[in-house]
Amino acid sequence: MSAEKIFVGRNDELKQFKKVLERPRGEAVLVVGQAGMGKTWLVNEMAGIAESHPELKCGWVRYEVTKEDSVDSRLALMMADAFEAASNPGKFWGGDDRGKRQWLALFKASKAIPGVGNAIDAIRELASSLKFEPSKDTRQQFIEKMKLISGKMPENGRVIFIVDPEKYMQEKSDQSWAIIVRSLPEKIKLVFAQRPEDVLVESETFDELNNVERIPEKRLSVLEKKAVEELLGLRAGEVGHTVKQLDKVLGRYKGHPYALGAALDLVAAGTKLEELPRKPEPTKFAEVQWKKVCKSGDDAIKLFKAYAVLEVGVPDGVVEVVSGLDSDARQHLLADKYLGGLLREEGEGRRIYHAILADHILGQIGEDENKEYHKRAVEVYREKLSAAKKAQSKPDALAAMRLAEHVLASEGPEAFVYAVLNESGKLLKNLGLLDAVESSLLRALRIVKADSREEAAVLGNLGLIYGTRGDLDKAEEMHKKSLEISEKLGRLEGTANQCGNLGLIYMARGELDKAEEMHKKALEIAEEIGHQEIMASEYGNLGLIYRKRGELDKAEEMFRSGLKIDEKLGRLEGMAAKYGNLGLIYGTRGELDKAEEMFYKILEIHKQIGSKEGMANDYGNLGIVYRSRGDLDKAEKMFNKILKIHEDLGHKEGIANDYYNLGLVYEKRGDVRKARDYWDNALELYKKIGMPHMIEKVAGLIEGIDTE
């Protein structure tokens, strides 16, 4: 019998958990124990019990968090995983991404949408509703999506989220977790593994919640004698000793889970009973485990040092680069039962099975060697991100999340700030993981010198994050502080950028005069220093202001001035934005041929950069042009193209809008029966995703037509 599949004891704890499962109410479970008491072992067994429950339909997902992970960044990643898994189920059924496989199994096990033909269809039905919106409150979104999943599940359905800290959670994160737990809908359970001194255990706020259960009531203790005897009996044959022989030596460990498991694995790998540590001290066992690894040779040492430095679960290719080993060498080492047993699956790959051992290994790495391992991690993550950029594909989330941490360890605090500002922060923002960006920026803010160029840059980037979320007051505060520092330092480029950012805040508020003043000031500075990119952006921003005011000639002049610079610089995104705005101006004027020309130009750019959502928007604008012109066949063709893209993306709201527009095309043709069919489909989807204004609008259209 394999050691990793053996679980003994903890019967009272498991009975307690079964009762929690049987209750439909949303609640949290705290599993508390010192390092080495088997918290991860227990919560994994809880997941197994839920999965195989004879009466309940349970699915579970496991997430590990580090001290650097904020609650919001973890929730955002969970929602992003759920959406991606639901959007592309075929990609993840047999894939390497463990988290997304678990989400798929969760949807399937809990029968997320009763009545849908099969699991894949059921998952796709949920996809668009699970999409994380970075501009909205993360915690509120998480609760809303949990309510959606809960409402779609049968009465005996349950969803379990396991949150297992790598060591400890981020300080003061208990308040945010309390908000989540307090609002958990029925059928949703959160299981937290905690050390006795961790934030949730010591939190008065968390302790006052009435839907939190501790398992056990105090904290995990050692295994009872009966459980130890069972474990020894199950492994006696494997380790080549009788139960009596094992009990004589291992009895001194008094049922300590880490010590017992480590001792049995060591004996199975050839360690003599008399060579085992005298006391059940986890750190002493980690020392012996490491010595055993070292006896396997230099390659084993390099491999496990790499795993310790990488800290979280990583793909095999990453650990190979960091360790300096090729795939064959890594596989050969991990084929050894003992060495392979020191790892566990986590996240996108594997990691050392316990922080106690990982910490001991880190303590054996010298300063220069440690920096070298972190440097290799930086290189492999940068290469992953660079490859994604060249392929114009989505950045690797793990690489973006971990890059700055390894930069900090290998290059120091100043390099960490640079990486956050110029590398990982931008990529995480593109991935919609704004909370992770904010967390990194706030750490950078504690590092930079007051009134420095770097502080101005960090504040400006925080302003962009808050602005994207819609927190305009906080965004304005950050941009004003950044502007003040830039002006004090005489940094014209920074001054221009922050004037432009403040202009965007005022434009979002509808304060167009203040916005115009800021953008003109930014443009003036950019022209003075010859900064072409800022000039192009500010011409575009002024164009938006004039278009909002209805001053179409001035708007066109601004967009064309900016477009000229973008074309010169080859700035595709800037070109696309300005072509689109010019198209809208011409459409408003009724100059449909010129509008059509602009929308085709932007379509070519979106095809070039592979932006499906951009292409869908372009087809929509072209469809409106053709419908306005009376060319209904072309309009129908465009709206069908959008429909195909939205179906591929699982974008439910987009599909509903496409049905609505196709209905308008058929109504204009006089084919009211076909129009009614499309509007019926649109209405059904709008009701599912909860869009009251569109429900009312489409219902009115249906009521107003006569299909007799």
C-alpha positions as CSV (number, residue, x, y, z in Angstrom):
1,M,0.0,0.0,0.0
2,S,1.4,3.4,-0.9
3,A,2.2,5.6,2.0
4,E,0.6,8.7,0.4
5,K,-2.8,7.0,0.2
6,I,-2.9,6.0,3.9
7,F,-5.0,8.0,6.3
8,V,-5.6,6.9,9.8
9,G,-7.3,8.3,12.9
10,R,-9.0,11.7,13.1
11,N,-12.4,9.9,13.2
12,D,-14.0,12.5,15.5
13,E,-12.8,15.3,13.2
14,L,-14.2,13.6,10.1
15,K,-17.6,12.9,11.8
16,Q,-17.7,16.6,12.7
17,F,-17.0,17.6,9.1
18,K,-19.7,15.2,7.8
19,K,-22.2,17.0,9.9
20,V,-21.0,20.3,8.5
21,L,-21.4,18.9,5.0
22,E,-25.0,17.8,5.7
23,R,-26.0,21.2,6.8
24,P,-26.9,23.3,3.7
25,R,-26.1,26.7,5.2
26,G,-23.0,28.5,4.0
27,E,-20.2,28.3,6.6
28,A,-16.5,28.1,7.3
29,V,-14.4,25.5,9.0
30,L,-11.1,26.2,10.8
31,V,-8.7,23.3,11.0
32,V,-6.1,24.4,13.5
33,G,-2.8,22.7,14.4
34,Q,0.9,23.3,14.9
35,A,3.2,22.7,11.9
36,G,3.5,19.0,11.4
37,M,0.2,18.0,13.0
38,G,-1.3,16.9,9.7
39,K,-3.6,19.8,8.8
40,T,-3.1,19.4,5.0
41,W,-3.4,15.6,5.4
42,L,-6.8,16.1,7.2
43,V,-8.3,18.7,4.8
44,N,-7.4,16.6,1.8
45,E,-9.2,13.6,3.5
46,M,-12.1,15.9,4.1
47,A,-12.2,16.7,0.4
48,G,-12.1,13.0,-0.4
49,I,-15.0,12.3,2.0
50,A,-17.0,15.1,0.3
51,E,-16.2,13.8,-3.2
52,S,-17.3,10.2,-2.3
53,H,-20.3,11.1,-0.2
54,P,-23.2,8.6,-0.9
55,E,-26.0,11.2,-0.7
56,L,-24.4,14.6,-1.5
57,K,-23.1,15.9,-4.8
58,C,-19.9,17.6,-3.8
59,G,-17.1,19.3,-5.7
60,W,-14.0,20.9,-4.2
61,V,-11.2,23.2,-5.2
62,R,-8.0,23.7,-3.2
63,Y,-5.9,26.8,-3.1
64,E,-2.6,27.5,-1.3
65,V,-1.8,31.1,-0.3
66,T,1.4,32.8,0.7
67,K,1.9,35.7,3.1
68,E,2.2,37.9,0.0
69,D,-1.3,37.0,-1.3
70,S,-4.0,39.4,-0.5
71,V,-7.5,38.0,0.0
72,D,-8.8,39.9,-3.0
73,S,-5.9,38.7,-5.3
74,R,-6.7,35.1,-4.3
75,L,-10.4,35.5,-4.9
76,A,-9.8,37.2,-8.2
77,L,-7.6,34.2,-9.3
78,M,-10.2,31.8,-8.1
79,M,-12.9,33.5,-10.3
80,A,-10.5,33.8,-13.2
81,D,-9.8,30.0,-12.9
82,A,-13.5,29.2,-12.8
83,F,-14.3,31.3,-15.8
84,E,-11.4,29.9,-17.9
85,A,-12.2,26.3,-16.9
86,A,-15.9,26.9,-17.8
87,S,-15.1,28.7,-21.0
88,N,-12.6,26.0,-22.3
89,P,-13.6,22.7,-20.6
90,G,-12.1,20.5,-23.3
91,K,-8.7,22.1,-22.8
92,F,-8.5,21.3,-19.1
93,W,-10.2,17.8,-18.8
94,G,-6.8,16.1,-19.0
95,G,-4.5,19.1,-18.7
96,D,-1.7,19.9,-16.2
97,D,-3.5,22.8,-14.5
98,R,-4.7,21.1,-11.3
99,G,-6.8,24.1,-10.2
100,K,-8.8,24.2,-13.4
101,R,-9.3,20.4,-13.4
102,Q,-10.7,20.7,-9.9
103,W,-13.1,23.4,-11.1
104,L,-14.3,21.2,-13.9
105,A,-14.8,18.3,-11.5
106,L,-16.6,20.6,-9.1
107,F,-19.1,21.7,-11.8
108,K,-19.6,18.2,-13.0
109,A,-20.0,16.6,-9.5
110,S,-22.4,19.3,-8.2
111,K,-24.5,19.1,-11.4
112,A,-24.2,22.9,-11.6
113,I,-27.2,23.2,-14.0
114,P,-29.8,20.4,-13.8
115,G,-31.5,19.6,-17.0
116,V,-28.6,20.5,-19.4
117,G,-27.7,17.6,-21.6
118,N,-24.1,16.9,-20.4
119,A,-21.4,18.2,-18.2
120,I,-19.6,20.2,-20.9
121,D,-22.8,22.0,-21.8
122,A,-23.6,22.6,-18.2
123,I,-20.2,24.2,-17.6
124,R,-20.4,26.4,-20.7
125,E,-23.9,27.6,-19.5
126,L,-22.2,29.1,-16.5
127,A,-19.1,30.6,-18.2
128,S,-20.1,34.1,-19.0
129,S,-21.8,34.6,-15.7
130,L,-18.6,33.6,-13.9
131,K,-16.4,36.2,-15.7
132,F,-14.4,38.3,-13.3
133,E,-14.8,42.1,-13.9
134,P,-11.7,43.9,-12.6
135,S,-13.6,47.2,-12.3
136,K,-16.0,45.8,-9.8
137,D,-15.6,45.0,-6.1
138,T,-13.8,41.7,-5.8
139,R,-15.4,40.4,-2.7
140,Q,-18.9,41.4,-3.7
141,Q,-18.4,39.7,-7.1
142,F,-17.2,36.5,-5.4
143,I,-20.3,36.4,-3.2
144,E,-22.5,37.1,-6.3
145,K,-20.9,34.2,-8.2
146,M,-21.2,31.9,-5.3
147,K,-24.9,32.8,-5.0
148,L,-25.2,32.0,-8.7
149,I,-23.5,28.6,-8.4
150,S,-25.5,27.8,-5.2
151,G,-28.8,28.7,-6.9
152,K,-28.0,26.4,-9.8
153,M,-27.2,23.4,-7.7
154,P,-29.6,20.7,-6.5
155,E,-30.5,20.7,-2.8
156,N,-27.9,18.0,-2.1
157,G,-25.1,19.9,-3.9
158,R,-22.2,21.3,-2.0
159,V,-19.1,23.3,-3.0
160,I,-16.0,23.2,-0.8
161,F,-13.1,25.6,-1.1
162,I,-9.9,24.6,0.7
163,V,-7.6,27.5,1.6
164,D,-4.3,26.2,2.8
165,P,-1.6,28.7,3.7
166,E,1.9,27.9,2.6
167,K,2.8,29.0,6.2
168,Y,0.7,31.9,7.3
169,M,-1.9,34.2,5.7
170,Q,-1.3,37.9,5.0
171,E,-1.5,40.1,8.1
172,K,-4.9,41.7,8.8
173,S,-6.5,39.5,6.1
174,D,-9.1,38.3,8.7
175,Q,-11.4,41.3,8.2
176,S,-11.7,40.5,4.4
177,W,-12.2,36.8,5.0
178,A,-14.8,37.6,7.6
179,I,-16.8,39.6,5.0
180,I,-16.8,36.6,2.7
181,V,-17.7,34.0,5.3
182,R,-20.5,36.2,6.8
183,S,-22.1,36.4,3.3
184,L,-21.6,32.8,2.2
185,P,-24.8,31.5,0.5
186,E,-26.2,28.0,1.1
187,K,-24.3,24.9,-0.1
188,I,-20.9,26.8,-0.1
189,K,-18.2,25.8,2.5
190,L,-14.8,27.3,3.1
191,V,-12.2,25.2,4.9
192,F,-9.1,27.0,6.3
193,A,-6.0,25.3,7.5
194,Q,-4.4,27.4,10.2
195,R,-1.5,27.4,12.7
196,P,-2.5,28.4,16.2
197,E,-0.9,31.9,15.8
198,D,-2.4,32.6,12.3
199,V,-4.7,35.5,11.6
200,L,-8.0,33.8,11.5
201,V,-7.4,31.9,14.8
202,E,-6.4,35.1,16.7
203,S,-9.1,37.3,15.1
204,E,-11.9,38.5,17.3
205,T,-13.9,39.5,14.2
206,F,-13.7,36.0,12.9
207,D,-14.4,34.4,16.2
208,E,-17.7,36.4,16.5
209,L,-19.1,34.9,13.3
210,N,-22.0,32.5,13.9
211,N,-21.2,30.3,10.9
212,V,-17.7,29.2,11.7
213,E,-16.9,25.8,13.1
214,R,-13.6,24.7,14.5
215,I,-12.5,21.1,13.8
216,P,-11.5,20.0,16.3
217,E,-12.9,22.5,18.9
218,K,-9.4,23.5,20.1
219,R,-6.6,22.3,17.8
220,L,-5.2,19.1,16.3
221,S,-3.3,16.9,18.7
222,V,-1.2,13.8,18.2
223,L,-2.7,10.6,16.8
224,E,-4.4,8.3,19.3
225,K,-2.6,5.0,20.0
226,K,-5.3,3.0,18.0
227,A,-4.6,5.1,14.9
228,V,-0.9,4.7,15.3
229,E,-1.3,0.9,15.6
230,E,-3.4,0.9,12.4
231,L,-0.8,2.9,10.6
232,L,2.0,0.6,11.6
233,G,0.0,-2.4,10.6
234,L,-0.7,-1.0,7.2
235,R,3.0,-0.2,6.5
236,A,4.8,-3.0,8.4
237,G,5.1,-5.2,5.3
238,E,6.4,-2.3,3.2
239,V,9.1,-1.2,5.6
240,G,10.3,-4.8,6.4
241,H,9.6,-4.9,10.1
242,T,6.9,-6.3,12.4
243,V,4.4,-4.0,14.1
244,K,6.0,-4.9,17.4
245,Q,9.5,-3.9,16.2
246,L,8.2,-0.6,14.8
247,D,6.1,0.2,17.9
248,K,9.1,-0.3,20.1
249,V,11.0,2.4,18.3
250,L,8.3,4.7,16.9
251,G,6.3,4.6,20.1
252,R,8.6,7.3,21.5
253,Y,7.1,9.8,19.0
254,K,3.8,9.7,20.9
255,G,1.7,9.7,17.7
256,H,3.2,12.9,16.2
257,P,2.0,12.8,12.5
258,Y,5.0,14.4,10.8
259,A,7.5,12.4,12.8
260,L,5.6,9.1,12.2
261,G,5.2,9.6,8.5
262,A,8.8,10.8,8.0
263,A,10.2,7.9,10.1
264,L,8.2,5.2,8.2
265,D,9.3,6.7,4.8
266,L,12.9,6.8,5.9
267,V,12.8,3.2,7.1
268,A,11.1,2.1,3.8
269,A,13.9,3.8,2.0
270,G,16.6,1.8,3.9
271,T,17.2,3.9,7.1
272,K,17.8,1.6,10.1
273,L,15.4,2.0,13.1
274,E,18.3,2.8,15.4
275,E,19.3,5.7,13.1
276,L,16.0,7.5,13.5
277,P,15.8,10.7,15.7
278,R,15.3,10.2,19.4
279,K,12.5,12.8,19.7
280,P,9.5,13.7,17.5
281,E,10.9,17.2,16.7
282,P,9.8,18.1,13.1
283,T,12.9,20.1,12.5
284,K,15.1,17.2,13.5
285,F,13.2,14.9,11.1
286,A,13.6,17.5,8.3
287,E,17.3,17.4,8.9
288,V,17.4,13.6,8.5
289,Q,15.1,13.8,5.5
290,W,17.5,16.2,3.9
291,K,20.5,14.1,4.6
292,K,18.7,11.2,2.9
293,V,18.2,13.4,-0.2
294,C,21.8,14.4,-0.2
295,K,22.9,10.7,-0.3
296,S,21.1,10.4,-3.6
297,G,23.7,12.7,-5.2
298,D,24.3,16.2,-6.4
299,D,21.4,16.2,-8.9
300,A,19.0,15.4,-6.1
301,I,20.4,18.2,-4.0
302,K,20.0,20.7,-6.9
303,L,16.5,19.6,-7.6
304,F,15.2,19.9,-4.0
305,K,16.9,23.2,-3.5
306,A,15.2,24.5,-6.6
307,Y,11.8,23.3,-5.3
308,A,12.4,25.0,-1.9
309,V,13.4,28.3,-3.6
310,L,10.4,28.2,-5.9
311,E,8.1,27.8,-2.9
312,V,4.8,27.2,-4.6
313,G,3.7,24.4,-7.0
314,V,5.3,24.9,-10.4
315,P,5.3,23.1,-13.7
316,D,8.1,20.6,-14.3
317,G,9.8,22.8,-17.0
318,V,10.2,25.6,-14.5
319,V,12.0,23.5,-11.8
320,E,14.2,21.9,-14.5
321,V,15.5,25.4,-15.5
322,V,16.0,26.5,-11.9
323,S,17.7,23.3,-10.9
324,G,19.8,23.1,-14.0
325,L,18.6,19.5,-14.7
326,D,17.1,18.2,-17.9
327,S,13.8,16.3,-18.0
328,D,15.4,12.8,-18.0
329,A,17.4,13.6,-14.9
330,R,14.4,15.0,-13.0
331,Q,12.2,12.1,-13.9
332,H,14.9,9.6,-13.0
333,L,15.3,11.1,-9.5
334,L,11.5,11.4,-8.8
335,A,11.0,7.8,-9.9
336,D,12.7,6.9,-6.7
337,K,9.8,6.3,-4.3
338,Y,11.4,8.2,-1.4
339,L,12.3,11.3,-3.3
340,G,9.0,11.3,-5.2
341,G,7.2,11.0,-1.9
342,L,8.7,14.3,-0.7
343,L,6.6,16.2,-3.2
344,R,2.9,16.8,-3.6
345,E,0.8,18.2,-6.4
346,E,-0.1,21.8,-5.9
347,G,-1.3,24.5,-8.3
348,E,0.2,24.1,-11.7
349,G,2.7,21.4,-10.8
350,R,4.5,20.1,-7.7
351,R,6.2,21.4,-4.6
352,I,7.9,20.0,-1.4
353,Y,5.2,18.3,0.6
354,H,5.7,20.3,3.8
355,A,6.9,23.7,4.7
356,I,9.0,22.2,7.6
357,L,11.2,20.4,5.1
358,A,11.3,23.3,2.6
359,D,12.4,25.7,5.3
360,H,15.2,23.3,6.4
361,I,16.4,23.0,2.8
362,L,16.4,26.8,2.4
363,G,18.5,27.0,5.5
364,Q,21.2,24.9,3.8
365,I,21.5,27.2,0.8
366,G,24.3,29.8,1.0
367,E,23.6,33.5,0.1
368,D,25.3,33.5,-3.3
369,E,23.7,30.1,-4.2
370,N,20.3,31.3,-3.1
371,K,20.6,34.3,-5.4
372,E,21.6,32.1,-8.3
373,Y,18.5,29.9,-7.9
374,H,16.3,33.0,-7.7
375,K,18.1,34.5,-10.7
376,R,17.3,31.4,-12.7
377,A,13.6,31.6,-11.6
378,V,13.6,35.2,-12.8
379,E,15.0,34.1,-16.2
380,V,12.5,31.3,-16.8
381,Y,9.5,33.4,-15.8
382,R,10.7,36.3,-18.0
383,E,11.2,33.9,-20.9
384,K,7.6,32.6,-20.4
385,L,6.2,36.1,-20.4
386,S,8.4,37.2,-23.4
387,A,7.2,34.1,-25.4
388,A,3.6,34.9,-24.7
389,K,4.2,38.5,-25.8
390,K,5.8,37.4,-29.1
391,A,2.9,34.9,-29.7
392,Q,0.4,37.7,-28.8
393,S,-1.1,35.2,-26.4
394,K,-2.3,35.6,-22.8
395,P,0.5,36.1,-20.3
396,D,1.3,33.2,-17.9
397,A,-0.4,34.1,-14.7
398,L,2.0,32.1,-12.5
399,A,5.0,33.8,-14.1
400,A,3.4,37.2,-13.7
401,M,2.5,36.5,-10.0
402,R,5.9,35.1,-9.0
403,L,8.4,37.2,-11.1
404,A,8.8,40.1,-8.7
405,E,9.2,37.9,-5.7
406,H,12.3,36.2,-7.2
407,V,13.6,39.6,-8.4
408,L,13.4,40.8,-4.8
409,A,15.5,37.8,-3.6
410,S,18.0,37.9,-6.4
411,E,18.4,41.6,-7.2
412,G,17.1,43.5,-4.2
413,P,14.4,46.0,-3.3
414,E,15.0,48.5,-6.0
415,A,14.9,45.9,-8.7
416,F,11.6,44.6,-7.1
417,V,10.1,48.1,-7.5
418,Y,11.2,48.2,-11.1
419,A,9.8,44.8,-11.9
420,V,6.4,45.7,-10.3
421,L,6.2,49.0,-12.3
422,N,7.6,47.8,-15.6
423,E,7.0,44.0,-15.9
424,S,4.7,42.0,-13.6
425,G,2.3,44.9,-12.7
426,K,1.4,45.6,-16.3
427,L,0.9,41.9,-17.1
428,L,-1.3,41.3,-14.0
429,K,-3.3,44.3,-14.9
430,N,-3.8,42.9,-18.4
431,L,-4.9,39.6,-16.8
432,G,-7.5,41.5,-14.8
433,L,-5.8,40.6,-11.5
434,L,-5.9,44.2,-10.2
435,D,-5.8,43.1,-6.5
436,A,-2.5,41.3,-7.1
437,V,-1.1,44.5,-8.7
438,E,-2.4,46.7,-5.9
439,S,-0.8,44.3,-3.3
440,S,2.6,44.5,-5.1
441,L,2.4,48.3,-5.5
442,L,1.6,48.8,-1.8
443,R,4.7,46.7,-0.9
444,A,6.7,48.8,-3.4
445,L,5.4,52.0,-1.8
446,R,7.0,50.8,1.5
447,I,10.3,50.4,-0.2
448,V,10.7,53.6,-2.3
449,K,12.1,56.8,-0.9
450,A,9.7,59.7,-0.1
451,D,9.3,62.3,-2.9
452,S,11.3,60.2,-5.3
453,R,10.7,59.5,-8.9
454,E,9.9,55.9,-8.0
455,E,7.3,57.0,-5.4
456,A,5.6,59.1,-8.0
457,A,5.5,56.2,-10.4
458,V,4.0,53.8,-7.8
459,L,1.4,56.3,-6.7
460,G,0.5,56.9,-10.4
461,N,0.1,53.2,-11.0
462,L,-2.1,52.9,-7.9
463,G,-4.2,55.7,-9.2
464,L,-4.7,53.7,-12.5
465,I,-5.8,50.6,-10.5
466,Y,-8.3,52.6,-8.4
467,G,-9.6,54.3,-11.5
468,T,-10.1,51.0,-13.3
469,R,-12.1,49.8,-10.3
470,G,-14.2,53.0,-10.4
471,D,-12.9,54.3,-7.1
472,L,-12.4,57.8,-8.6
473,D,-11.9,59.7,-5.4
474,K,-9.0,57.4,-4.4
475,A,-7.6,57.5,-7.9
476,E,-7.7,61.3,-7.9
477,E,-5.8,61.3,-4.6
478,M,-3.1,59.1,-5.9
479,H,-2.6,61.0,-9.2
480,K,-2.5,64.3,-7.4
481,K,0.2,63.1,-5.0
482,S,2.2,61.7,-7.9
483,L,1.7,65.0,-9.8
484,E,2.9,67.0,-6.8
485,I,6.1,64.9,-6.6
486,S,6.8,65.1,-10.4
487,E,6.4,68.9,-10.4
488,K,8.7,69.2,-7.3
489,L,11.3,67.1,-9.1
490,G,10.9,69.0,-12.4
491,R,10.0,65.7,-14.2
492,L,8.0,66.9,-17.2
493,E,7.2,63.5,-18.5
494,G,5.8,62.4,-15.1
495,T,3.9,65.7,-14.9
496,A,2.3,65.2,-18.3
497,N,1.3,61.6,-17.5
498,Q,-0.4,62.6,-14.2
499,C,-2.2,65.5,-15.8
500,G,-3.5,63.1,-18.4
501,N,-4.6,60.6,-15.7
502,L,-6.4,63.3,-13.8
503,G,-8.1,64.3,-17.0
504,L,-9.4,60.8,-17.4
505,I,-10.8,60.9,-13.8
506,Y,-12.6,64.1,-14.5
507,M,-13.9,62.8,-17.8
508,A,-15.3,59.7,-16.1
509,R,-17.1,62.0,-13.7
510,G,-18.5,64.1,-16.5
511,E,-16.5,67.2,-15.5
512,L,-15.5,67.9,-19.1
513,D,-14.1,71.4,-18.6
514,K,-11.7,70.2,-15.9
515,A,-10.8,67.2,-18.0
516,E,-10.1,69.4,-21.1
517,E,-7.8,71.7,-19.0
518,M,-5.8,68.7,-17.7
519,H,-5.4,67.1,-21.2
520,K,-4.4,70.4,-22.8
521,K,-1.8,70.8,-20.1
522,A,-0.5,67.3,-20.7
523,L,-0.4,67.8,-24.4
524,E,1.4,71.1,-24.0
525,I,4.1,69.5,-21.9
526,A,4.4,66.5,-24.3
527,E,4.9,68.9,-27.3
528,E,7.5,70.8,-25.3
529,I,9.6,67.6,-24.6
530,G,8.7,66.0,-27.9
531,H,7.1,62.9,-26.3
532,Q,5.2,61.5,-29.3
533,E,3.3,58.7,-27.4
534,I,1.9,61.1,-24.8
535,M,1.0,63.5,-27.6
536,A,-0.9,60.8,-29.5
537,S,-2.8,59.8,-26.3
538,E,-3.7,63.3,-25.4
539,Y,-5.0,64.1,-28.9
540,G,-7.2,61.1,-28.5
541,N,-8.4,62.1,-25.0
542,L,-9.3,65.6,-26.2
543,G,-11.1,64.0,-29.2
544,L,-13.3,62.0,-26.7
545,I,-14.2,65.2,-24.8
546,Y,-15.2,67.0,-28.0
547,R,-17.2,64.0,-29.2
548,K,-19.0,63.9,-25.9
549,R,-19.9,67.6,-26.3
550,G,-21.1,67.0,-29.8
551,E,-18.3,69.1,-31.3
552,L,-17.6,66.6,-34.0
553,D,-15.3,68.7,-36.3
554,K,-13.0,69.5,-33.4
555,A,-13.1,65.8,-32.3
556,E,-12.2,64.6,-35.8
557,E,-9.3,67.0,-35.9
558,M,-8.0,65.7,-32.6
559,F,-8.4,62.0,-33.6
560,R,-6.7,62.6,-36.9
561,S,-3.7,64.4,-35.3
562,G,-3.3,61.5,-32.9
563,L,-3.7,58.9,-35.6
564,K,-0.9,60.5,-37.6
565,I,1.5,60.0,-34.7
566,D,0.3,56.5,-33.9
567,E,0.7,55.4,-37.6
568,K,4.2,56.9,-37.6
569,L,5.1,55.0,-34.4
570,G,3.3,51.8,-35.3
571,R,1.1,51.9,-32.2
572,L,-1.6,49.5,-33.2
573,E,-3.8,49.9,-30.1
574,G,-3.7,53.7,-30.5
575,M,-4.5,53.4,-34.2
576,A,-7.4,51.0,-33.5
577,A,-8.9,53.4,-30.9
578,K,-8.7,56.4,-33.2
579,Y,-10.1,54.5,-36.2
580,G,-13.0,53.4,-34.1
581,N,-13.7,56.9,-32.8
582,L,-13.5,58.4,-36.3
583,G,-15.9,55.7,-37.5
584,L,-18.4,56.6,-34.7
585,I,-18.1,60.3,-35.7
586,Y,-18.8,59.5,-39.4
587,G,-21.7,57.2,-38.4
588,T,-23.2,60.0,-36.3
589,R,-23.0,62.4,-39.3
590,G,-24.5,59.8,-41.6
591,E,-21.3,59.5,-43.6
592,L,-21.7,55.7,-43.8
593,D,-19.1,55.0,-46.4
594,K,-16.4,56.7,-44.4
595,A,-17.6,55.0,-41.2
596,E,-17.4,51.6,-43.0
597,E,-13.8,52.4,-44.1
598,M,-12.8,53.2,-40.5
599,F,-14.4,50.1,-39.0
600,Y,-12.7,47.8,-41.6
601,K,-9.3,49.4,-40.7
602,I,-9.8,48.7,-37.1
603,L,-11.0,45.2,-37.9
604,E,-7.7,44.4,-39.7
605,I,-5.7,45.6,-36.6
606,H,-7.8,43.4,-34.3
607,K,-7.3,40.4,-36.6
608,Q,-3.6,41.1,-36.6
609,I,-3.3,41.2,-32.8
610,G,-5.7,38.4,-32.3
611,S,-8.3,40.3,-30.3
612,K,-11.5,38.3,-30.7
613,E,-13.5,40.7,-28.5
614,G,-12.2,43.7,-30.5
615,M,-13.2,41.9,-33.8
616,A,-16.7,41.2,-32.3
617,N,-17.1,44.9,-31.6
618,D,-16.0,45.8,-35.1
619,Y,-18.4,43.4,-36.7
620,G,-21.1,45.0,-34.6
621,N,-20.3,48.5,-35.8
622,L,-20.2,47.3,-39.4
623,G,-23.6,45.5,-38.9
624,I,-25.1,48.8,-37.6
625,V,-23.7,50.7,-40.6
626,Y,-25.2,48.1,-43.0
627,R,-28.5,48.1,-41.2
628,S,-28.7,51.9,-41.3
629,R,-27.9,51.8,-45.0
630,G,-30.6,49.2,-45.6
631,D,-28.2,46.5,-46.7
632,L,-29.8,43.8,-44.5
633,D,-28.0,40.8,-45.9
634,K,-24.6,42.3,-45.1
635,A,-25.9,43.4,-41.7
636,E,-27.1,39.8,-40.9
637,K,-23.7,38.4,-42.0
638,M,-21.9,40.8,-39.6
639,F,-24.2,39.9,-36.6
640,N,-23.8,36.2,-37.3
641,K,-20.0,36.6,-37.3
642,I,-20.2,38.3,-33.9
643,L,-22.5,35.5,-32.7
644,K,-19.9,32.9,-33.6
645,I,-17.2,34.7,-31.6
646,H,-19.4,35.2,-28.6
647,E,-20.4,31.5,-28.7
648,D,-16.7,30.5,-28.8
649,L,-16.0,32.8,-25.9
650,G,-19.0,31.6,-23.9
651,H,-20.1,35.3,-23.6
652,K,-23.7,35.0,-22.7
653,E,-24.4,38.8,-22.6
654,G,-22.8,39.1,-26.0
655,I,-24.9,36.3,-27.4
656,A,-28.1,37.9,-26.1
657,N,-27.1,41.2,-27.7
658,D,-26.5,39.4,-31.0
659,Y,-29.9,37.8,-30.9
660,Y,-31.4,41.2,-30.2
661,N,-29.6,42.8,-33.2
662,L,-30.5,39.9,-35.6
663,G,-34.1,40.3,-34.5
664,L,-33.9,44.0,-35.5
665,V,-32.6,43.0,-39.0
666,Y,-35.5,40.6,-39.5
667,E,-38.0,43.1,-38.3
668,K,-36.7,45.6,-40.8
669,R,-37.1,42.9,-43.5
670,G,-40.7,42.4,-42.4
671,D,-40.0,38.8,-41.3
672,V,-41.7,39.3,-37.8
673,R,-41.8,35.6,-37.0
674,K,-38.0,35.2,-37.3
675,A,-37.6,38.5,-35.4
676,R,-39.8,37.1,-32.7
677,D,-37.7,33.9,-32.5
678,Y,-34.5,35.8,-32.0
679,W,-36.0,38.2,-29.5
680,D,-37.5,35.3,-27.5
681,N,-34.0,33.8,-27.3
682,A,-32.5,37.1,-26.3
683,L,-35.1,37.6,-23.6
684,E,-34.5,34.2,-22.1
685,L,-30.7,35.0,-21.8
686,Y,-31.3,38.5,-20.5
687,K,-33.4,36.9,-17.7
688,K,-30.8,34.3,-16.9
689,I,-28.0,36.9,-16.5
690,G,-30.2,39.5,-14.9
691,M,-30.3,42.6,-17.2
692,P,-33.6,44.4,-16.3
693,H,-33.3,47.3,-18.8
694,M,-32.8,44.9,-21.7
695,I,-35.5,42.5,-20.4
696,E,-37.9,45.5,-20.5
697,K,-36.7,46.7,-23.9
698,V,-37.0,43.3,-25.6
699,A,-40.3,42.4,-24.0
700,G,-41.6,45.7,-25.4
701,L,-40.5,44.8,-28.9
702,I,-42.1,41.3,-28.6
703,E,-45.3,42.8,-27.3
704,G,-45.4,45.4,-30.2
705,I,-45.2,42.9,-33.1
706,D,-48.0,40.9,-34.6
707,T,-47.0,37.4,-35.8
708,E,-50.5,36.4,-36.9
